[in-house]
Amino acid sequence: MDSPEQIRSRLHAEDFGDRIKAINQLRQLDPAVAFELIQPLTHDPNTRVRYAAISQVATLGQQEPETALKILRRALLEDPEADVQAAAADGLGALKLTSALDDLRQVYQSSGEWLVQMSIVACLGEMGDTRAFDLLEMALSSDNGLISVAAIGALGELGDARAVPLLLPYVADPDWQVRHRLAQALGQYLAEAEVKAALQKLAQDESEIVAEAAKNAL
């Protein structure tokens, strides 16, 4: 195992692979120290290094949520690479930094990158802030099936009963992956009368995976 001094030194190595290795080794250090050391790497000229650094902020940022918010907002709004923006959205969701909701909405509507949009949708579900309902409703009708499926899951996590009439039509969706995610999402709304009937139908689904998910939800 490398010493803290070796890890610190490698963070400034000329080779970007060494810098990435050092970022991954920060888990060996005190989280407060690691968070301080990771911050300069979120500005690194190498995309892979920035991605690795922003991804670590999702856990290390618990040390200083306000600082983490600034770092992740900048990456979401200003980084030129979709992978880094997506990682920033993941971090905002993991840390439940709901004050970034307007930024997430702005980027979702302006970005042409499906990966960024899908990460934002997943982030909104993880945050559980019902102010995101309108954006998730928009994502549900996305032309990109991956985003639509992510929105089903996020609406389930959100726990807002307004989602039920939006979700129920997907019981008849031809894609088993959609029905599977739906069964999981509807499990959060068992207090709604029509949901139990929908889950009972899904419990008889031709897809064993879907049927099992529905039975577990019931």
C-alpha positions in Angstrom: 0.0 0.0 0.0 1.3 3.4 -1.0 2.0 6.0 1.7 -0.1 9.2 1.9 3.0 11.1 0.7 3.3 8.9 -2.4 -0.4 9.4 -3.2 -0.1 13.1 -2.8 2.9 13.2 -5.1 1.2 11.0 -7.7 -1.8 13.4 -7.9 0.6 15.8 -9.6 2.3 13.3 -11.8 2.8 14.2 -15.5 1.2 10.9 -16.6 -2.6 11.1 -16.4 -2.8 7.4 -15.7 -0.8 8.0 -12.5 -3.1 10.8 -11.5 -6.1 8.6 -12.0 -4.5 5.8 -9.9 -3.8 8.4 -7.1 -7.4 9.5 -7.2 -8.6 6.0 -6.7 -6.1 5.6 -3.8 -7.6 8.6 -2.0 -10.1 6.2 -0.4 -7.2 5.1 1.8 -6.8 8.6 3.4 -8.9 10.5 5.9 -12.0 11.6 3.9 -11.5 15.3 4.9 -7.9 15.2 3.6 -8.9 13.3 0.5 -11.6 15.9 -0.3 -9.1 18.7 0.0 -6.7 16.9 -2.3 -9.3 15.9 -4.9 -10.5 19.5 -5.6 -7.7 20.6 -7.9 -8.1 17.5 -10.1 -11.7 18.5 -10.9 -10.1 21.1 -13.2 -7.6 18.8 -14.7 -7.0 19.2 -18.5 -7.5 15.5 -19.0 -11.1 14.4 -19.4 -10.6 11.0 -17.7 -8.9 12.6 -14.7 -11.7 15.1 -14.3 -14.3 12.3 -14.6 -12.5 10.3 -11.9 -12.2 13.3 -9.7 -15.8 14.4 -10.1 -17.0 10.8 -9.5 -15.1 10.8 -6.1 -16.8 14.0 -5.0 -20.1 12.0 -4.8 -18.8 10.4 -1.6 -16.0 12.8 -0.4 -18.3 15.8 -0.8 -20.2 14.8 2.4 -17.3 16.5 4.2 -18.2 19.9 2.9 -21.6 19.9 1.1 -21.5 23.6 0.1 -18.0 23.2 -1.5 -19.2 20.0 -3.2 -22.2 21.8 -4.6 -19.9 24.5 -6.1 -17.6 21.9 -7.7 -20.5 19.8 -9.1 -22.5 22.8 -10.4 -19.5 24.1 -12.2 -18.8 20.6 -13.8 -22.5 20.2 -14.7 -22.8 23.7 -16.3 -19.3 24.3 -17.7 -17.5 21.1 -18.4 -17.2 20.4 -22.2 -17.4 16.6 -21.8 -20.7 14.8 -21.5 -19.2 12.0 -19.3 -18.0 14.6 -16.7 -21.4 16.4 -16.8 -23.1 13.1 -16.2 -20.8 12.3 -13.3 -21.6 15.7 -11.8 -25.3 15.0 -12.0 -24.7 11.6 -10.3 -22.9 13.4 -7.5 -25.6 16.0 -7.0 -28.1 13.1 -6.7 -26.0 11.1 -4.3 -25.4 14.0 -2.0 -29.1 15.1 -2.4 -28.0 18.7 -3.2 -31.5 19.9 -4.1 -30.5 23.5 -4.4 -29.1 22.5 -7.8 -32.5 21.6 -9.2 -32.8 24.6 -11.4 -29.4 23.9 -12.9 -30.3 20.3 -13.6 -33.5 21.5 -15.3 -31.6 23.9 -17.4 -29.0 21.4 -18.6 -31.6 18.7 -19.2 -33.5 21.1 -21.6 -30.4 22.4 -23.3 -28.2 19.3 -23.6 -28.3 17.1 -26.7 -26.4 14.4 -24.9 -28.6 11.4 -23.9 -26.1 10.3 -21.3 -26.3 13.7 -19.5 -30.1 13.7 -19.7 -30.4 10.2 -18.3 -28.0 10.9 -15.5 -30.1 14.0 -14.6 -33.3 12.0 -14.6 -31.8 9.4 -12.3 -30.4 12.1 -10.1 -33.8 13.7 -9.7 -35.3 10.4 -8.6 -32.5 9.9 -6.0 -33.1 13.5 -4.7 -36.8 12.8 -4.1 -37.7 16.4 -4.5 -41.3 16.7 -5.8 -40.4 20.0 -7.5 -38.8 17.8 -10.2 -42.1 16.3 -11.1 -42.7 18.4 -14.2 -39.2 17.6 -15.6 -39.6 13.9 -15.0 -43.0 14.0 -16.7 -41.2 15.6 -19.7 -38.5 12.9 -19.6 -41.2 10.1 -19.6 -42.2 11.1 -23.1 -38.6 11.3 -24.4 -37.9 9.8 -27.8 -34.9 8.0 -26.2 -36.2 4.8 -24.6 -33.4 4.7 -22.0 -34.4 8.1 -20.8 -38.0 7.2 -20.7 -37.3 4.0 -18.6 -35.1 6.0 -16.3 -38.0 8.4 -15.8 -40.3 5.6 -14.8 -37.9 4.6 -12.1 -37.3 8.1 -11.0 -41.1 8.8 -10.7 -41.3 5.7 -8.5 -38.6 7.0 -6.2 -40.2 10.4 -6.1 -43.3 9.1 -4.4 -45.6 11.7 -5.8 -49.1 10.3 -6.4 -49.5 12.5 -9.5 -47.2 10.0 -11.2 -49.7 7.1 -11.0 -51.9 8.1 -14.1 -48.7 8.7 -16.0 -47.3 5.3 -15.2 -50.3 3.0 -15.5 -50.4 3.0 -19.4 -47.0 1.3 -19.4 -48.5 -1.9 -18.1 -49.2 -2.8 -21.7 -45.8 -1.7 -23.1 -44.3 -4.3 -25.4 -40.9 -3.9 -23.9 -40.4 -6.2 -20.9 -37.6 -3.9 -19.6 -40.2 -1.1 -19.4 -42.7 -3.3 -17.6 -40.0 -4.5 -15.2 -39.0 -1.0 -14.2 -42.7 -0.1 -14.0 -43.4 -3.0 -11.6 -40.7 -1.7 -9.3 -41.9 1.9 -9.6 -45.6 1.1 -8.8 -44.5 -0.7 -5.7 -44.0 2.8 -4.2 -47.7 3.6 -4.7 -49.6 0.7 -3.2 -51.9 3.2 -1.3 -53.4 4.1 -4.7 -56.4 1.7 -5.5 -55.6 1.2 -9.2 -52.0 0.4 -8.6 -52.7 -2.9 -6.9 -54.8 -4.1 -9.9 -52.0 -3.1 -12.3 -49.4 -5.0 -10.2 -51.6 -8.1 -10.1 -51.7 -8.0 -13.9 -48.0 -7.6 -14.1 -47.6 -10.5 -11.6 -49.0 -12.7 -14.4 -46.7 -11.2 -17.0 -45.2 -13.5 -19.6 -41.7 -12.3 -18.6 -40.7 -14.1 -15.4 -38.5 -11.1 -14.4 -41.5 -8.8 -14.7 -43.8 -11.1 -12.8 -41.3 -11.6 -10.0 -40.8 -7.8 -9.6 -44.6 -7.3 -9.4 -45.0 -10.1 -6.9 -42.3 -8.5 -4.7 -43.9 -5.1 -5.0 -47.2 -6.5 -3.8 
